[in-house]
Amino acid sequence: MDLWFIIKERYMLLSVLLIITFVSLFLLLAIWKNRSEVPRSLTVIITVICMGIIILSLLALVFAISFGYNT
């Protein structure tokens, strides 16, 4: 099976995961830029949550592509 065929077949799932990744990245960059105005504990909590979401969505992207590629 061709990789391009798998991406076309699962474009909706992949696009949702990419949107989640970009929104989390945007929130992470925004909170990191304005961290002087936000309490330190809130900055740490938001950073940890955003990093977790980014890592999990990237792992889900890899799993969605590799699972389809192997079947």
LORO-718926 format. One record per residue (C-alpha): residue in three letters; y, z, x negated. Coordinates in Angstrom, 2 decimals, decimal comma, padded with zeros to 5 digits. Layout:
BEGIN
ALA|Y|Z|X;
...
***
This chain:
BEGIN
MET|000,00|000,00|000,00;
ASP|003,43|-000,85|-001,24;
LEU|006,00|001,92|-001,71;
TRP|008,69|-000,08|000,08;
PHE|006,42|-000,41|003,14;
ILE|005,94|003,37|003,24;
ILE|009,69|003,98|003,00;
LYS|010,31|001,52|005,86;
GLU|007,55|003,14|007,90;
ARG|008,90|006,67|007,49;
TYR|012,63|005,97|007,34;
MET|013,51|008,45|010,10;
LEU|011,84|011,43|008,42;
LEU|013,19|010,46|005,02;
SER|016,72|009,99|006,32;
VAL|016,71|013,38|008,07;
LEU|015,51|015,08|004,89;
LEU|018,15|013,27|002,84;
ILE|020,88|014,30|005,28;
ILE|019,75|017,92|005,08;
THR|019,78|017,71|001,28;
PHE|023,28|016,23|001,15;
VAL|024,70|018,73|003,64;
SER|023,24|021,61|001,66;
LEU|024,58|020,13|-001,57;
PHE|028,03|019,72|000,00;
LEU|028,00|023,34|001,23;
LEU|026,89|024,52|-002,20;
LEU|029,67|022,62|-003,94;
ALA|032,27|023,78|-001,41;
ILE|031,33|027,45|-001,70;
TRP|031,14|027,20|-005,49;
LYS|034,60|025,66|-005,70;
ASN|036,21|028,32|-003,46;
ARG|034,25|031,31|-004,72;
SER|037,43|033,25|-005,57;
GLU|038,29|033,47|-001,85;
VAL|034,80|034,50|-000,70;
PRO|033,12|037,83|-001,47;
ARG|030,63|037,68|-004,32;
SER|027,66|038,82|-002,23;
LEU|028,27|036,07|000,34;
THR|028,58|033,49|-002,44;
VAL|025,25|034,59|-003,92;
ILE|023,50|034,55|-000,54;
ILE|024,82|031,09|000,38;
THR|023,95|029,76|-003,08;
VAL|020,37|031,03|-002,88;
ILE|019,88|029,69|000,65;
CYS|021,34|026,27|-000,21;
MET|019,26|025,96|-003,37;
GLY|016,14|026,90|-001,40;
ILE|016,90|024,31|001,28;
ILE|017,59|021,62|-001,33;
ILE|014,37|022,34|-003,22;
LEU|012,27|022,47|-000,05;
SER|013,72|019,25|001,34;
LEU|013,16|017,43|-001,96;
LEU|009,57|018,68|-002,03;
ALA|009,15|017,50|001,57;
LEU|010,49|014,08|000,58;
VAL|008,02|013,81|-002,28;
PHE|005,19|015,01|-000,05;
ALA|006,08|012,54|002,72;
ILE|006,13|009,63|000,31;
SER|003,08|010,62|-001,73;
PHE|000,97|011,50|001,30;
GLY|001,66|008,12|002,83;
TYR|001,12|006,35|-000,46;
ASN|-002,35|007,82|-000,96;
THR|-003,66|007,09|002,53;
***
